[in-house]
Amino acid sequence: MKKIVIGLIACCALLRAGAEELQWLTDLPKAQAQAKKENKLVMLDFTGSDWCGWCIKLHKEVFSQPEFAAYAKKNLVLVEVDFPKRKEQTADLKKANQALSEKYKIEGYPTIIVLNGEGDQVGKLDYMNSPKPFIAKLDELKKKS
């Protein structure tokens, strides 16, 4: 019994660590350069991280899951375009995020914009409640790009 409990704790820790290792950038030009170099897509997450219920659910149900983390590490460069109400941001970051919101005509949160390494938009996604359909849609966009 003790071995089972220790094994379960170790498994949970590994799964959690895998999801937490995802690196979310805030600088789109750097993300695009990395995506081009590594032949990946850029995924922009337009979010209200500290107030938007659907955004919080998307992060919990999709982005924090080990299945998504494994996919993202191989296929995506992640960019958070955040519009928080309580979290501090620099003036430059606020300005850059607002410019991206206007460029991609964001009308609500969460909105996911997917770009190729050249910076061309290849898709737009909304909330989904599990990693499988989200990953399937990203794979479709990857083939299209």
Stockholm file with secondary structure:
# STOCKHOLM 1.0

chainA/1-145         MKKIVIGLIACCALLRAGAEELQWLTDLPKAQAQAKKENKLVMLDFTGSDWCGWCIKLHKEVFSQPEFAAYAKKNLVLVEVDFPKRKEQTADLKKANQALSEKYKIEGYPTIIVLNGEGDQVGKLDYMNSPKPFIAKLDELKKKS
#=GR chainA/1-145 SS CHHHHHHHHHHHHHHHHHHHTCCEESCHHHHHHHHHHHTCEEEEEEECTTTCHHHHHHIIIIITSHHHHHHHHHHEEEEEEECCSSSCCCHHHHHHHHHHHHHTTCCSSSEEEEECTTSCEEEEECCCSSHHHHHHHHHHHHHHC
#=GC SS_cons         CHHHHHHHHHHHHHHHHHHHTCCEESCHHHHHHHHHHHTCEEEEEEECTTTCHHHHHHIIIIITSHHHHHHHHHHEEEEEEECCSSSCCCHHHHHHHHHHHHHTTCCSSSEEEEECTTSCEEEEECCCSSHHHHHHHHHHHHHHC
//
